[in-house]
Amino acid sequence: MATAQENRVAFISKANEDFVERLLVKDFNRRIGGELNSQQKSALEKRVKYYMTRVYNDPEVVDNSVQNLNKIVLQAVVPDYISYLNRPTRPSEEQDMEKIRNDVSSRFDVMQQERHDSGKQMPSAPKFQLSIEDNEPPTLSRLEELKKQREQEAYRYDPNMNEARMSPEEVSRRQGADDMMYKY
């Protein structure tokens, strides 16, 4: 019967470590349906060493046999290594570019929506219905008022017009004067 100290020395030996690694490599080759690549093997070796050292240094696990200590290591390594294999990998350049394109496209859509939502409210359509009440101005005079208002806005905002700073009344007065000059 081996003593606790002999079990611990046998557990931490290189031969036992290689045995646990070979066992895990075979198991994971079977699980993934192929061979582990060098990076995956290296990650598995690091995990085995880490957990073997942890179990070896754990004061609560002093009286166990080598098989029980190996079982504790296997129970710790397997779920950790499975999560390593299932982690998301670095996306390829194509996936990066697709993500950027989608981001630009979605940002453009958001900007368009903001512009649409923040735009000025469209004025309500004027009412050109006949009024039953006498106190409202006739529809024709309302049309004339709207026409003058629209012309005033056009004069104010059109930078190409020389008369932009003149009121519509001043423009019509000058046009009338011009008409009189050309009549004679």
C-alpha positions in Angstrom: 0.0 0.0 0.0 1.4 3.4 -1.1 1.6 6.2 1.4 0.0 9.6 0.8 3.3 11.2 0.0 4.2 8.4 -2.5 0.8 8.9 -4.2 1.4 12.7 -4.5 4.8 12.1 -6.0 3.4 9.6 -8.5 0.5 11.9 -9.3 2.8 14.9 -10.2 5.2 12.8 -12.2 5.8 13.5 -15.9 4.6 9.9 -16.7 1.2 10.5 -15.1 0.9 13.9 -16.7 1.6 12.4 -20.1 -0.9 9.6 -19.4 -3.7 12.2 -18.5 -2.8 14.3 -21.6 -2.9 11.3 -23.9 -6.3 10.2 -22.4 -7.7 13.7 -23.0 -6.3 14.1 -26.5 -7.9 10.8 -27.6 -11.2 11.8 -26.0 -11.3 15.2 -27.6 -10.2 13.8 -31.0 -13.2 11.5 -30.8 -15.5 14.4 -29.7 -14.6 16.8 -32.5 -14.3 14.1 -35.1 -10.7 14.8 -36.1 -7.3 15.7 -34.8 -6.6 18.6 -32.4 -4.3 21.2 -34.0 -1.1 22.3 -32.3 -2.7 25.4 -30.7 -5.5 23.3 -29.3 -3.0 20.6 -28.0 -0.9 23.3 -26.4 -4.0 24.8 -24.7 -4.9 21.3 -23.4 -1.4 20.7 -22.0 -1.5 24.0 -20.2 -4.8 23.2 -18.6 -3.7 19.7 -17.5 -0.5 21.2 -15.9 -2.5 23.9 -14.2 -5.2 21.6 -12.7 -2.6 19.0 -11.7 -0.7 21.6 -9.8 -3.8 22.9 -8.2 -4.9 19.4 -7.1 -1.4 18.6 -5.9 -1.3 21.8 -3.8 -4.8 21.5 -2.4 -4.6 20.6 1.3 -8.0 18.9 1.3 -6.9 16.2 -1.2 -4.1 14.5 0.7 -5.3 11.0 1.3 -6.4 10.1 -2.3 -4.9 7.6 -4.6 -3.4 8.5 -8.0 -6.6 7.4 -9.8 -8.8 9.6 -7.6 -6.5 12.5 -8.1 -6.5 12.0 -11.9 -10.3 11.8 -11.7 -10.4 15.2 -10.0 -8.1 16.7 -12.7 -10.3 15.2 -15.5 -13.5 16.6 -13.9 -11.9 20.0 -13.9 -10.1 20.0 -17.3 -13.0 18.6 -19.5 -15.6 21.3 -18.9 -12.9 24.0 -19.0 -11.5 22.7 -22.3 -15.0 22.2 -23.8 -15.7 25.9 -23.2 -12.3 26.7 -24.8 -13.3 24.8 -27.9 -16.7 26.4 -28.1 -15.6 29.9 -27.6 -16.2 32.3 -30.5 -13.3 32.5 -32.9 -11.9 35.7 -34.3 -14.1 36.7 -37.3 -12.4 36.7 -40.7 -11.7 39.8 -42.6 -14.8 39.2 -44.7 -17.0 39.0 -41.6 -15.3 42.2 -40.4 -16.1 44.0 -43.6 -19.6 42.7 -43.6 -20.1 44.0 -40.1 -18.7 47.4 -41.1 -21.0 47.6 -44.2 -24.0 46.7 -42.0 -23.0 49.2 -39.4 -22.6 52.0 -42.1 -25.9 51.0 -43.7 -27.8 50.9 -40.4 -26.2 54.3 -39.4 -27.3 55.8 -42.7 -30.9 54.5 -42.1 -30.9 56.0 -38.7 -29.6 59.4 -40.0 -32.3 59.4 -42.7 -35.0 58.6 -40.1 -33.7 61.4 -37.9 -33.8 63.8 -40.8 -37.3 62.7 -41.6 -38.6 62.9 -38.1 -36.9 66.2 -37.2 -38.0 68.0 -40.4 -40.3 71.0 -40.2 -43.9 70.3 -40.0 -45.6 70.6 -43.3 -48.1 73.5 -43.3 -51.7 72.4 -43.4 -53.5 72.7 -46.7 -55.4 75.9 -47.0 -59.2 75.6 -46.9 -60.8 76.7 -50.1 -64.4 75.8 -49.1 -67.2 78.2 -49.4 -68.1 79.7 -46.1 -71.5 79.8 -44.7 -70.8 82.6 -42.3 -70.5 86.2 -43.5 -67.6 87.2 -41.2 -65.0 85.1 -43.1 -63.2 86.6 -46.1 -64.2 85.2 -49.4 -62.3 82.3 -50.8 -60.8 84.4 -53.7 -59.4 87.0 -51.3 -57.9 84.2 -49.2 -56.3 82.8 -52.4 -54.9 86.3 -53.1 -53.5 86.5 -49.5 -51.8 83.2 -49.8 -50.4 84.1 -53.2 -48.9 87.3 -51.8 -47.5 85.5 -48.8 -45.8 82.9 -51.0 -44.4 85.6 -53.3 -43.0 87.5 -50.2 -41.3 84.3 -49.0 -39.9 83.7 -52.5 -38.5 87.2 -52.7 -36.9 86.9 -49.3 -35.2 83.6 -49.9 -34.2 83.7 -53.6 -30.6 85.1 -53.6 -30.6 85.3 -57.5 -33.3 87.9 -57.6 -32.2 91.6 -57.6 -35.4 92.6 -56.0 -35.0 90.1 -53.1 -34.8 92.9 -50.6 -37.9 94.7 -52.0 -41.4 94.1 -51.0 -43.8 92.7 -53.6 -45.6 96.1 -53.5 -42.4 97.9 -54.5 -41.7 95.4 -57.2 -45.2 95.8 -58.7 -44.9 99.6 -58.5 -41.6 99.5 -60.4 -43.0 97.1 -62.9 -46.0 99.5 -63.4 -43.5 102.4 -63.9 -41.5 100.3 -66.4 -44.7 99.4 -68.3 -45.6 103.1 -68.6 -42.1 103.9 -70.0 -42.4 101.4 -72.7 -45.9 102.3 -73.7 -44.8 105.6 -75.3 
